[in-house]
Amino acid sequence: MLALVEPEVQKGNILPRSEEEMANTIRSYVVARDGERIVGFCALYIYTQELAEVRSLIVDEQYHNRGIGKELVRHIEQEGRALGIQTLLVLTYKEHFFQKLGFYTIQKSEIPNHKIWTDCIKCKHFPQCNEVALLKSL
Ligand SMILES: CC(C)(COP(=O)(O)OP(=O)(O)OC[C@H]1O[C@@H](n2cnc3c(N)ncnc32)[C@H](O)[C@@H]1OP(=O)(O)O)[C@@H](O)C(=O)NCCC(=O)NCCS
């Protein structure tokens, strides 16, 4: 999983995730496999009983455009629903990908406070972040 994270961090597509951070949150990931090989993953990060975030969605470049990313997000949505989560948040540069999956773009000022104070505040781009925020009601 770390081998897939590193190039996407270099390209600026996702925020750095340390080995320790990924280990601590490993149970929050949904993984796509081709045989033994991990070819994609995505995490559900829970803020409150009502609000969670889609995090670290990555599909191996060789496996793009085969519906894997869409399927991973669908799994995350199902998990969220099963847990009673009402709203999913994502911060991303792939706005159109998430819009296709039913997410709608919001203003940065509408980003729930939980995100700002637990995560954004630690980011080197805060408060000048170019990512787009989207929500989806489950
Ligand atoms: C974004 C990403 C996860 C998409 O994964 P994927 O498996 O190639 O996507 P899918 O094949 O499931 O595509 C689903 C739909 O979105 C579209 N799509 C895929 N990538 C897209 C993009 N970058 N922009 C707009 N639409 C996109 C597909 O054409 C497809 O449309 P369709 O349902 O009408 O056929 C993948 O490109 C990736 O890993 N990118 C690098 C990491 C990244 O930016 N992650 C997002 C962090 S939040």
The ligand as an SDF file (V2000), in Angstrom:
LIG
                    3D

 48 50  0  0  0  0  0  0  0  0999 V2000
   -9.0420    8.9610   -9.2370 C   0  0  0  0  0  0  0  0  0  0  0  0
   -8.8070    7.4560   -9.3810 C   0  0  0  0  0  0  0  0  0  0  0  0
   -8.9080    6.7950   -8.0240 C   0  0  0  0  0  0  0  0  0  0  0  0
   -9.8650    6.8810  -10.3350 C   0  0  0  0  0  0  0  0  0  0  0  0
   -9.7570    5.4700  -10.3170 O   0  0  0  0  0  0  0  0  0  0  0  0
  -10.2090    4.5640  -11.5670 P   0  0  0  0  0  0  0  0  0  0  0  0
  -10.2850    3.1700  -11.0950 O   0  0  0  0  0  0  0  0  0  0  0  0
   -9.3540    4.8520  -12.7190 O   0  0  0  0  0  0  0  0  0  0  0  0
  -11.6740    5.1480  -11.8490 O   0  0  0  0  0  0  0  0  0  0  0  0
  -12.9130    4.3460  -12.4560 P   0  0  0  0  0  0  0  0  0  0  0  0
  -12.4390    3.4730  -13.5630 O   0  0  0  0  0  0  0  0  0  0  0  0
  -13.6730    3.6910  -11.3500 O   0  0  0  0  0  0  0  0  0  0  0  0
  -13.7840    5.5300  -13.0530 O   0  0  0  0  0  0  0  0  0  0  0  0
  -15.1310    5.7500  -12.6700 C   0  0  0  0  0  0  0  0  0  0  0  0
  -15.6740    6.8600  -13.5430 C   0  0  0  0  0  0  0  0  0  0  0  0
  -14.9340    8.0740  -13.3100 O   0  0  0  0  0  0  0  0  0  0  0  0
  -14.2920    8.5160  -14.4890 C   0  0  0  0  0  0  0  0  0  0  0  0
  -12.9820    9.0180  -14.1290 N   0  0  0  0  0  0  0  0  0  0  0  0
  -11.8810    8.3020  -13.7960 C   0  0  0  0  0  0  0  0  0  0  0  0
  -10.8570    9.1400  -13.4770 N   0  0  0  0  0  0  0  0  0  0  0  0
  -11.3530   10.3940  -13.6180 C   0  0  0  0  0  0  0  0  0  0  0  0
  -10.7860   11.6860  -13.4530 C   0  0  0  0  0  0  0  0  0  0  0  0
   -9.5270   11.8640  -13.0710 N   0  0  0  0  0  0  0  0  0  0  0  0
  -11.6020   12.7500  -13.6820 N   0  0  0  0  0  0  0  0  0  0  0  0
  -12.8740   12.6010  -14.0690 C   0  0  0  0  0  0  0  0  0  0  0  0
  -13.4660   11.4010  -14.2440 N   0  0  0  0  0  0  0  0  0  0  0  0
  -12.7070   10.3190  -14.0290 C   0  0  0  0  0  0  0  0  0  0  0  0
  -14.2400    7.3100  -15.4080 C   0  0  0  0  0  0  0  0  0  0  0  0
  -14.2160    7.6800  -16.7540 O   0  0  0  0  0  0  0  0  0  0  0  0
  -15.5170    6.5790  -15.0300 C   0  0  0  0  0  0  0  0  0  0  0  0
  -16.6220    7.1820  -15.6780 O   0  0  0  0  0  0  0  0  0  0  0  0
  -17.8700    6.2960  -16.1850 P   0  0  0  0  0  0  0  0  0  0  0  0
  -18.4790    5.6750  -14.9380 O   0  0  0  0  0  0  0  0  0  0  0  0
  -18.7600    7.2760  -16.8410 O   0  0  0  0  0  0  0  0  0  0  0  0
  -17.2830    5.2710  -17.1030 O   0  0  0  0  0  0  0  0  0  0  0  0
   -7.4130    7.1670  -10.0100 C   0  0  0  0  0  0  0  0  0  0  0  0
   -7.2740    7.9510  -11.1720 O   0  0  0  0  0  0  0  0  0  0  0  0
   -6.2390    7.4590   -9.0880 C   0  0  0  0  0  0  0  0  0  0  0  0
   -5.8070    6.5930   -8.3020 O   0  0  0  0  0  0  0  0  0  0  0  0
   -5.6710    8.6770   -9.1980 N   0  0  0  0  0  0  0  0  0  0  0  0
   -4.5070    9.0560   -8.4140 C   0  0  0  0  0  0  0  0  0  0  0  0
   -4.8130    9.2620   -6.9430 C   0  0  0  0  0  0  0  0  0  0  0  0
   -5.8980   10.2970   -6.7320 C   0  0  0  0  0  0  0  0  0  0  0  0
   -5.8890   11.3860   -7.2870 O   0  0  0  0  0  0  0  0  0  0  0  0
   -6.8420    9.9490   -5.8460 N   0  0  0  0  0  0  0  0  0  0  0  0
   -7.9190   10.8270   -5.4270 C   0  0  0  0  0  0  0  0  0  0  0  0
   -7.6150   11.3030   -4.0600 C   0  0  0  0  0  0  0  0  0  0  0  0
   -9.0840   11.8760   -3.2330 S   0  0  0  0  0  0  0  0  0  0  0  0
  1  2  1  0
  2  3  1  0
  2  4  1  0
  2 36  1  0
  4  5  1  0
  5  6  1  0
  6  7  2  0
  6  8  1  0
  6  9  1  0
  9 10  1  0
 10 11  2  0
 10 12  1  0
 10 13  1  0
 13 14  1  0
 14 15  1  0
 15 16  1  0
 15 30  1  0
 16 17  1  0
 17 18  1  0
 17 28  1  0
 18 19  1  0
 18 27  1  0
 19 20  2  0
 20 21  1  0
 21 22  1  0
 21 27  2  0
 22 23  1  0
 22 24  2  0
 24 25  1  0
 25 26  2  0
 26 27  1  0
 28 29  1  0
 28 30  1  0
 30 31  1  0
 31 32  1  0
 32 33  2  0
 32 34  1  0
 32 35  1  0
 36 37  1  0
 36 38  1  0
 38 39  2  0
 38 40  1  0
 40 41  1  0
 41 42  1  0
 42 43  1  0
 43 44  2  0
 43 45  1  0
 45 46  1  0
 46 47  1  0
 47 48  1  0
M  END
$$$$
